[in-house]
Amino acid sequence: MKVNQINVDSNMKVLDLLNQFDKSGVLGAGSVARACNVLTDMIKDDDMKVFMSLGGPLIPGGMRNIVTKMIREGHVDLIVSSGANITHDLVEAFGGNHYRHEGRDDEDLNADGIGRIADINVGSDDFTVFEREITKIYVKISSEKKQVSIQELLYEIGLLVEDDNSFVAAAAKNNVPIFAPGLIDSMMGLQLWIFSQDHDFVVDAVADMHYLSDIVFEAEKVGAILLGGGLTKHYTLASNVIKGGLDAAIQITMDRPEAGSLGGAPLEEAKSWSKARCGSNLASVVGDVTVIFPLIYAATLDKLE
């Protein structure tokens, strides 16, 4: 099959552009088009549970509304998130913001109480508000329950958050469980540890596996949207080993495979571990999630219509 040259026109829809990528079928354009096709098939399959993992600074990087929309549209059934993405979602839910970095010296930022994530700035004042508000929520939850799993904790937090754009709140209200195996490695986890020093409150990470394994075993098929790599990707893959691996998945990552990291591993490698089934429908894209996934999802929405 020949490589068709990509055509662009004024007033093109995103789907039109992705169709041009599909007709080309090679290099980055081809991989993006294949990921769009796999995502569309996963969402359309009523027998498939769709997991989504969120690694890297996706929420401070502008992806918050997209994740929330996917939850509300019923396009994702379960989320595995880093503690940082949950923290930054709640920073905005409590009235904080993320700002564009204007190129200032990092020591000057430190003096002004501003933290930097690449070209994103976050003020310490917003984290002060976050710390105060999350502690209030911990007090309320611990007054009713003395021990919860991480997933249960996030569900209870989501019910108490009043912000229409919060993915944590949307997940709780739409019965989409959020798992965060690395929750303690975040500002939210630090506040949880501080709170536990003088409160009788235990968060049990192992308890999540009972609920998660039930979801995997009861699902006819499982697909995954792996945004970024690391712990969230592995937790998603490893949770499906118990049933022979994923049936379909897309991965978008900037990581490279040469160093042997899981984040850079192509999805096909997961077949050797039975984290993805032999014959599963897989697509890997090397690139920035904040550029590529909005394009893929926008085209998918057009296809679903």
C-alpha positions in Angstrom: 0.0 0.0 0.0 1.5 3.3 -1.0 2.1 6.3 1.2 -0.5 9.0 0.3 0.7 12.6 0.6 -1.1 14.6 3.3 -3.4 17.4 2.2 -4.5 20.3 4.3 -7.2 22.8 3.5 -8.9 25.8 5.2 -11.8 24.9 7.4 -10.7 21.3 7.9 -12.2 19.5 10.9 -9.8 17.6 13.2 -11.3 14.4 11.9 -10.4 15.4 8.3 -6.8 16.0 9.3 -6.7 12.6 11.2 -8.1 10.9 8.1 -5.3 12.4 6.0 -2.8 11.0 8.6 -4.5 7.6 8.2 -4.2 7.7 4.4 -0.5 8.5 4.8 -0.1 5.7 7.4 3.5 6.2 8.2 5.8 7.8 10.8 4.2 10.0 13.5 1.1 10.7 11.4 0.4 7.0 10.9 0.8 6.2 14.6 -1.5 9.1 15.7 -4.2 7.9 13.2 -3.9 4.3 14.5 -4.2 5.5 18.1 -7.4 7.4 17.1 -8.8 4.3 15.5 -8.0 2.1 18.5 -9.5 4.7 20.9 -12.7 4.9 18.8 -13.1 1.1 18.8 -12.5 0.9 22.5 -15.2 3.5 23.3 -17.7 2.0 20.9 -17.3 -1.5 22.4 -20.0 -1.9 25.0 -18.3 -5.0 26.4 -15.0 -3.2 27.0 -14.0 -1.5 30.3 -11.8 1.5 29.4 -9.0 2.3 31.9 -7.1 5.6 31.7 -3.8 6.3 33.4 -2.6 9.8 34.0 1.2 10.2 34.4 3.2 13.4 34.3 1.9 17.0 34.8 -1.3 16.6 32.7 -3.7 18.5 34.9 -1.4 21.6 35.4 -0.6 21.2 31.7 -4.2 21.9 30.6 -5.8 18.5 30.3 -8.3 18.8 33.2 -11.4 19.6 31.3 -10.7 16.8 28.8 -10.4 14.1 31.5 -13.6 15.5 33.2 -15.5 15.4 29.8 -14.4 11.8 29.2 -15.8 10.8 32.6 -19.1 12.5 32.0 -19.5 11.1 28.5 -19.0 7.6 29.7 -15.8 7.2 27.6 -13.7 6.0 30.5 -14.6 3.5 33.3 -11.7 3.7 35.6 -8.7 6.1 36.2 -5.3 5.4 37.6 -3.7 8.7 38.5 -0.5 10.0 40.0 -1.0 11.8 43.3 0.3 15.0 41.7 -2.5 15.1 39.1 -5.1 14.7 41.8 -3.4 17.4 43.9 -3.3 19.9 41.1 -7.0 19.1 40.2 -7.9 20.0 43.8 -5.7 23.1 43.8 -7.9 24.5 41.1 -11.1 23.1 42.7 -10.2 25.1 45.8 -9.8 28.3 43.8 -6.1 28.1 42.8 -4.7 28.4 39.3 -1.7 27.4 37.2 0.2 30.1 35.3 2.4 30.3 32.3 6.1 30.6 33.1 7.5 34.0 31.9 11.2 33.0 31.9 12.2 34.3 35.3 15.1 32.9 37.2 14.3 29.9 39.4 15.9 31.5 42.5 13.8 34.6 42.1 10.7 32.3 41.8 11.7 30.6 45.0 12.0 33.9 46.8 8.5 34.8 45.6 7.0 31.5 46.7 6.4 30.1 43.2 7.1 26.6 42.1 7.9 25.7 38.4 6.9 22.6 36.4 8.7 23.1 33.0 6.9 26.3 31.7 4.1 26.1 34.3 4.1 28.1 37.6 2.2 27.4 40.8 2.1 29.8 43.7 2.7 28.7 47.3 -0.4 30.7 48.4 -2.6 28.3 46.3 -0.9 25.4 48.0 -1.6 27.0 51.4 -5.3 27.1 50.5 -5.1 23.5 49.3 -3.5 22.3 52.6 -6.2 24.0 54.6 -9.1 22.7 52.5 -7.9 19.2 52.1 -7.3 19.0 55.9 -11.0 20.0 56.5 -12.0 17.2 54.2 -9.8 14.7 56.0 -11.4 15.8 59.3 -14.9 15.2 57.9 -14.1 11.8 56.3 -12.2 10.5 59.4 -15.1 11.5 61.7 -17.2 8.9 59.8 -14.6 6.3 58.9 -11.4 5.3 60.6 -9.9 3.2 57.8 -10.4 3.5 54.0 -8.7 2.4 50.8 -7.1 5.0 48.6 -9.9 4.6 46.1 -12.5 5.0 48.8 -10.7 8.1 50.1 -10.7 9.7 46.6 -14.4 8.8 46.2 -15.3 10.5 49.5 -13.2 13.6 48.6 -14.9 13.8 45.2 -18.3 13.9 46.8 -17.3 16.8 48.9 -15.7 18.9 46.2 -17.9 21.5 44.6 -16.3 22.3 41.2 -17.9 21.3 37.9 -14.5 21.1 36.2 -12.9 18.8 38.8 -12.2 15.3 37.4 -12.0 14.0 41.0 -15.5 15.3 41.7 -16.8 14.1 38.3 -15.5 10.6 38.9 -17.2 10.3 42.3 -20.5 11.6 40.9 -20.4 9.3 37.9 -19.1 6.2 39.8 -15.8 6.1 38.0 -13.2 4.8 40.5 -9.9 6.5 40.8 -6.9 4.5 41.9 -3.7 6.3 42.9 -1.0 3.8 44.0 1.6 6.5 44.5 -0.7 9.0 46.4 1.8 9.5 49.2 4.3 10.8 46.7 2.5 14.2 46.3 1.5 17.2 48.3 -1.8 15.5 49.0 0.0 12.5 50.4 2.2 14.7 52.6 -0.8 16.4 54.1 -2.3 12.9 54.7 0.8 11.9 56.6 0.8 15.1 58.6 -2.9 14.6 59.4 -2.4 11.0 60.5 0.1 12.1 63.1 -2.6 13.2 65.5 -5.7 11.5 64.1 -6.9 7.9 64.2 -7.1 7.5 60.4 -5.6 4.8 58.2 -5.5 4.7 54.4 -4.9 1.1 53.2 -3.3 0.9 49.8 -3.5 -2.9 49.7 -7.3 -2.9 50.0 -7.6 -1.3 46.6 -6.4 -4.5 44.9 -9.5 -6.4 46.0 -11.8 -3.9 44.3 -9.6 -3.5 41.2 -9.2 -7.3 40.7 -13.0 -7.7 40.8 -13.4 -5.1 38.1 -10.8 -6.8 35.9 -12.3 -10.3 36.4 -15.8 -9.2 35.8 -15.0 -7.3 32.6 -15.6 -9.0 29.3 -12.7 -7.1 27.8 -10.4 -4.3 29.1 -8.8 -1.5 27.1 -6.5 1.2 28.3 -5.6 4.8 27.5 -2.0 5.2 28.8 -1.1 8.9 29.0 2.6 9.1 30.1 4.5 6.3 31.7 5.8 5.3 35.1 3.8 4.0 38.0 0.4 4.8 36.6 1.1 2.9 33.4 2.5 -0.1 35.2 -0.4 -0.3 37.7 -2.8 -0.4 34.8 -0.9 -3.1 33.0 -0.1 -5.2 36.0 -3.7 -5.2 37.3 -4.7 -7.0 34.1 -2.0 -9.7 34.3 -4.4 -11.7 36.5 -6.7 -12.2 33.5 -4.1 -12.5 30.6 -3.6 -8.8 29.8 -5.3 -5.9 28.0 -7.4 -6.5 24.9 -6.6 -3.0 23.5 -4.6 0.0 24.4 -3.1 3.3 23.2 0.0 4.8 24.7 1.3 8.4 24.3 4.7 9.1 25.8 7.8 11.1 25.3 10.0 8.4 26.9 12.3 6.3 24.8 12.9 2.5 24.9 16.7 2.4 24.9 17.2 2.7 28.6 14.6 -0.1 29.4 12.2 2.1 31.2 8.5 1.1 31.3 7.5 4.5 30.2 9.5 4.2 27.0 8.6 0.5 26.4 6.4 0.0 23.3 3.1 -1.6 24.1 4.0 -4.7 22.1 6.6 -5.4 24.8 3.7 -5.9 27.3 2.7 -9.0 25.4 5.8 -10.9 26.6 4.6 -10.3 30.2 0.9 -11.1 29.5 0.1 -7.5 30.4 -1.4 -7.2 26.9 -2.9 -10.2 25.1 -1.4 -11.7 22.1 -3.5 -10.4 19.2 -4.5 -7.3 21.2 -5.1 -4.0 19.3 -2.3 -1.7 20.3 -1.0 1.7 19.2 2.0 3.6 20.6 2.7 7.3 19.9 5.9 9.1 20.8 5.1 12.7 21.6 3.6 15.2 24.0 0.3 14.1 25.5 -1.0 17.7 25.7 -0.6 18.0 21.9 -1.5 14.6 20.6 -4.3 13.4 22.9 -6.6 16.4 22.4 -6.3 15.8 18.6 -7.0 12.1 18.9 -10.0 12.6 21.2 -11.5 15.4 19.2 -11.4 13.3 16.1 -12.8 10.3 18.1 -15.8 12.5 19.2 -16.5 13.2 15.5 -16.3 9.5 14.6 -18.6 8.6 17.5 -21.2 11.1 16.1 
